[in-house]
Amino acid sequence: MGNTLQAHRKARNSATGGGLPPRLLQAGAAYLFLLPGFLLLTLFILYPMLYSLRISFFDWNVIKPERSTFVWLRNYREVLSDPIFRRAVLNTLVYTAVTIPTELILALAVALLLDQHIRFKPFFRVVYYLPVITSWVIVTLIFEYLFNSQAGLINYLLRDVLHLTADPIRWLADPILVMVPINLLGIWKGVGWSMIIMLAALQEIPTDLLEVAAVDGANPWQRLWKITLPLMRPTLVFLLVVRVIGGLNVYISVLLMTNGGQPLDLTHSILTLMYKETFDRLNFGKGAAISYLLMLLVFVISVIQIRLLRRRVEM
C-alpha cells in the first residue's frame, strides 16, 4: 500500500513539474509568453536608448564610430548655453500651455453635449474623432495653405470679406505669428481623442446621483462642478499628463510649417532642433544630448503633475 502511494505521488509530481507549486508554474508560463515582447522591447527601444545615451557623451564620428572622442558633458553644456535651444524650449512650453488646456476644455464641452440624448449621436462621435485619424502631414499642409500669406483662405476672409486688415498677414514668415496656425492645428487634432476618453468617463457616472441632485434643486452648472467633475478627476489627471507629454513632443507640424525652424532658427520646437542637429548638421552627440534633456523635462513635468493632481483626487 505504501509503495503504491509513493508511486502515485511521484507520478503526480512529474506531471506537475517535479513538485513545483502551481502558482510558480503559472508565473513561469506568464513570463514565457512575455519573453518575446521583452526581447523586442530590449532590441528596438532599450538598446537604442542606452546607445543614444552613450553617443551623447562623445563627439561622434558617424563614419568610424571607434574614432569618436569622449567629451563627457560638453555636449550638454553647449546645448544648455545655446540661445536657439532656449528659444526652442520656450516655443515648446508655449505650445503646450496654449493647446492642452484649450483642447481639454473643448473636449469636455463636446463630451457633455454628446452625452445627452440627441439624434445621430454615433455620427457626431465619428465626425469629432475624424481629425485624430487623419495624417499629420496632410492636415499640416492644409493648414499651411489656409494661412498662406498670398492665396490663403484666412487672409482672404480677413482682408476681402471682413475688411479687418488692409494687407495680407504673413502668418508663416513671422516667428510669433506662425505659432497661431501651429497651435490651432494642435487643438483641432487633439480634441477628438480627449473627447472619447471623457465621454467614456461620463457614462460611468451613476445617473442616480445627478437625478437626486436635480431633485434637490441643483442646476446643471452646480451638478457639473459638484458631481461630474469630481468623479472625473482620475480621467482628467490621466488626460492632462498624457496630453502634456504629447505637447512637449510636437514635431511634424512645426517642421513643415516653419521649414525646419525658419526664420533664423527662431521657430524650432525641441524635437525639430534635435532633428536638425542630428541629421542636417550631423552632430549626433549634440542631438542625443537634446533628446535626453527633453526626456528629463518630460519626466519632471509629469512627476509634478501627478503629485499635485493626485492630492486633489484623493481629497
HULINVEN-V829406 format. One record per pair of residues at least 4 apart in sequence whose C-alpha atoms are under 6 Angstrom apart, sorted by the first residue. I is the first residue (numbers start at 1). J is the second residue. If there is no record, write none. Layout:
# HULINVEN-V829406
{{I | J} {I | J}}
This chain:
# HULINVEN-V829406
{{13 | 18} {13 | 19} {14 | 18} {31 | 35} {40 | 44} {41 | 45} {42 | 46} {42 | 47} {43 | 47} {48 | 52} {52 | 288} {55 | 285} {56 | 285} {56 | 288} {56 | 289} {57 | 71} {57 | 72} {58 | 69} {58 | 70} {58 | 71} {58 | 285} {59 | 68} {59 | 69} {59 | 285} {60 | 68} {60 | 284} {60 | 285} {61 | 65} {61 | 68} {75 | 286} {76 | 289} {88 | 268} {88 | 269} {88 | 270} {89 | 270} {91 | 269} {92 | 248} {92 | 269} {95 | 99} {96 | 100} {96 | 247} {99 | 103} {99 | 183} {99 | 187} {103 | 107} {103 | 187} {103 | 191} {107 | 111} {107 | 191} {107 | 194} {107 | 195} {111 | 195} {111 | 199} {128 | 192} {129 | 192} {131 | 189} {132 | 189} {136 | 140} {140 | 253} {145 | 152} {146 | 152} {146 | 153} {146 | 154} {147 | 152} {147 | 154} {148 | 152} {149 | 168} {149 | 169} {149 | 170} {155 | 159} {155 | 168} {156 | 160} {157 | 161} {157 | 162} {158 | 162} {158 | 163} {158 | 164} {159 | 163} {159 | 164} {159 | 165} {159 | 166} {171 | 177} {171 | 178} {172 | 178} {174 | 178} {175 | 267} {179 | 183} {181 | 185} {185 | 189} {191 | 195} {195 | 199} {213 | 218} {214 | 218} {218 | 222} {222 | 226} {223 | 227} {224 | 228} {224 | 229} {225 | 229} {233 | 313} {236 | 240} {239 | 243} {240 | 244} {251 | 271} {251 | 272} {253 | 257} {254 | 258} {255 | 259} {255 | 260} {258 | 262} {261 | 265} {261 | 267} {261 | 268} {268 | 272} {268 | 273} {274 | 287} {274 | 290} {275 | 279} {276 | 280} {277 | 281} {277 | 283} {277 | 287} {278 | 282} {278 | 283} {278 | 284} {278 | 287} {298 | 302} {305 | 309} {306 | 310}}
